[in-house]
Amino acid sequence: MPQGAASPTGPIRLAIWYGKGGVGKSTTTMLLSLLAASHHQRVLAVDLDPECGTSRDFLGPELRQVSANLRTFLDSPLPKSLPIIPSGIDCLDIVPGVPDDQRFFRFFPEHSSKLREGLDLLPPDYRFIVMDIPNQYDNIAQLGLIAADYLILPVELTADCAERVETGLRTISEARSVNPSLQVLGALCLASAPRSGRPLALTAKELLVHRQYEKSLAPHGIRLFKTIMFRSATTVEEARSNANHRLLHWTAHRRFRQFLAEIHARIKTHASLPSPSRYGKQTNRRRTAAAAHR
C-alpha cells in the first residue's frame, strides 16, 4: 500500500480542492460526510476554507461561540490535539474553521506539515477525514494537500473553469513535492441542469467542455468521475443548510450515493498501485536495468 495511504488501522484522508470558487467544494465535503456517516462510517470533516461554509452548515450560529478552531490549533507552539467538535450527527465530527478572519493564513509558514502531524495523533476509528480546502493555493490550502492521501477535483463545465486545468496541475505538482504520496482520485463535474435525451444529460456546450477536461487530464492519469452533479437541484442547498442528507431530492441523493461508491472503488484501485513517487523510482530502476542490459 502506498506510503501515507489509509491502512486498516487508519482513516482515509480525502481533500476536496480545485483552483476556482463556486464549483461545489463545500457542498461535496458536507454531503459526502453526511452520507458516509449515515452508513455508520465515522467521519471527521476539516474546514480549512476561510469562508467557513462547512463549519456554518454543521454548527450554525454556534460557530461563533466555539473557542477552539483551526487557528488555535495552528497558533499552538507545542504539539496539540486537533480541536474536534461533535456535529450533533451520529458518526460525524468537525474541526471548525475560523469565522471572520479570512487572512489568518498569512501568519503561518508555507509547506507546513502541522495538520498532517495532528491527524497522525487521531484514534484509528475514523473511516474518513474529509477536508474542505480553499481554492486559492495559499498556506492553508497547502496544509490540507500536504495532509491528504487522496484528492478530488470538483470542476464546473464552463470554459473559464476548464482554462484553470494547467494551473491546477502545477499546484498538485507543488503539493507532491512535499507530499509525494498524494493521489488524484478524479474530477467531479458540475453542470447546470440535466437535459433529457442528451448524452450524459448535458448541453452541447457542456459536453464539449467535458471532452476538453478528458483530453487535458488524461495525460496526467486523472479521470473524470462517471457521476455528474447538477447545480439545479435546489434541495441540495436545503440539505446543506439543515445538515440533513434526507432533505435531498431522490435524484440528487442517488447521484451522491453513486459518487460515494465510485470513491470507494477508486480508493481500492489506487491502494493496490504504487504512489506517484514510488512509481517514478520503479520506472527509473527499470530504465537503469535496461541500460545496463544493453
Beta strands, then each sheet from edge to edge (+ up, - down):
strand 1: 12-16
strand 2: 43-47
strand 3: 85-89
strand 4: 92-95
strand 5: 128-132
strand 6: 150-156
strand 7: 183-191
strand 8: 224-230
sheet 1: 3+ 4- 2- 5- 1- 6- 7- 8-
end
